[in-house]
């Protein structure tokens, strides 16, 4: 039969939300520190004492880090990658020989079998040498073919693909389309059943690694038909299959070595044996993959923070103004303190979340999302502060600095490179909504039918009774707690150290306040709650700060009891918690004192043309062309720029 591609589906906002809701994991089978936090409970027993990796895992991880460090120092020229906008083939082949493609792949398939903790440390290390290489390795292993196969693949699929992915083959993840981003209900790429295969048609955008990939994991819509459930489905696709064309290698403001492209599928035959999971499970597979896959981005943000701290320290001690190093001027010193304290906290959040992922005793879907959200936002702030500390030299390129005889410090580059992390793998705005949905899950389970317009009165009445019982028990617990007892968390105030117990008491009180605020908002707005994105974003940001405070305190105590840096760790944790508490109080104030309604009114006015007079007096240097490129299915009219690395 001839496969006829269908057009992009037209869906309503409600239908789009239903698709996203169906894809999320519905149940909580394991405890979650962050979920409890949003419910007003600071469950320190879930994170303290800090979990630790088994000695054999640590030894294997440290041994690989030693080899990777030597490779980074001797083989990776980050400046060359920036100039040429390309990772040299010999560098990628060297990483293959080192086993870096298989860091997260089990040893029995030829991988290194590293834990999430050490995989993250490796990404931070290699990402400090070249963020483009960090992105390549992360896209390959965190969201590319290995991770979904590890969780959902059959034994035959694992045997066929994982050995290749561990040593030789690069993979890419293809979901986004020219007119489809975080709204997958409108996915247009199709995979039409045809005997023992599917015939794939469509266009995918921003395919990280797609230009050089050997294997692809592709999300496509299977039409519903007799014997086929249909729905968005995941497939492993050979990148050199007939009908696949990489039509463009995209260029960006940062990550100039990124092999990111536009990939067209025209009548591409994919064996049914290459389908991952059942039909219709594609989005669930993608979201489950991202539960831990998102931890790769904050890993590289931690590496960036460490580098920013190193440069800020070295530069600020030699640059003098008004008779003393700039570090000793309060305006600069506060920036250095922010970078140091925030780097400490980000590493605490990352290591704690990663170790919990390795132990698999907690559900970390919210923790990983918070780590990605918080890490990407704070890393950009740290890089911006570094540029400010460096002054004009921070705005100057490394090549220009070197050309006039100064140290080639790529401060402006790291600011550009980090900026994409606020968009990659779920933009900040989408992360706010995703986390908020999980944060209010307990409320929706007991009271969701009350505000659902499609539910009958009988369901609403039953939900009302359930909600009354739930809130009768839950609300009184939000009135008092350990945060009001001066001796709570006393183990976090050892003699001769700053008092971190006070910060945990603050976190406990604030968690209850956060839960009360959420409950009040749901009571006030009910079904309109999902439209209050400004409010939901602040709720999530408060939760992120409280999670970071908790993680920083737990890490400081771990370092006090296991290293020689305990006193210094307590100082950094204390500084971070004090800075975080100021931000948290501002967020609490803005829950109810803000310009959200006015902003909405002004935005509508802008779109309706009310303020076009304000745009007068400029010229627009933008080129011609449509805002969104045409992506109709069909044969490619472009040269294939796919270049597998051998």
Secondary structure, DSSP 8 states (H G I E B T S, - for coil): ------------HHHHHHHHHHHS-----SB-HHHHHHTT---GGGTSS-----HHHHHHHHHHHHHHHHHHHHH--HHHHHHHTS--HHHHHHHHHHTGGGTTS-GGGTS----HHHHHHHHHHHHHH-HHHHHHHHIIIIISHHHHHHHH--HHHHHHHHHHHHHT--EEEE--BTTBSS-GGG---EEEEETTEEEEEEEEEEEETTTT-SEEEEEEEE--BTTB--EEEEEEEETT-TTEEEEEE---SS-TT--EEEEEEEEEEEEGGGEESSTT-HHHHHHHHHHHHTHHHHHHHHHHHHHHHHHHHHHHHH-EETTEEGGGSHHHHHHHHHHHHHHHHHHHHHHHHHHHHHHT-B--HHHHHHHHHHHHHHHHHHHHHHHHHHTHHHHS-HHHHHHTTS----HHHHHHHHHGGGTTTS-HHHHHHHHHHHHTHHHHHHHHHHH-TTS-HHHHHHHHHHHHHHHHHHGGGGT--GGGSTTTTGGGS-TTS---HHHHHHHHHHHHHHHHHHHHHHHHHGGGGGG-HHHHHHHHHHHHHHHHHHHHHHHHHHHHHHSS-HHHHHHHHHHHHHHHHHHHHHHHHHHHSS-HHHHHHHHHHHHHTTTGGGGTT------SS-SS----SS---S--------
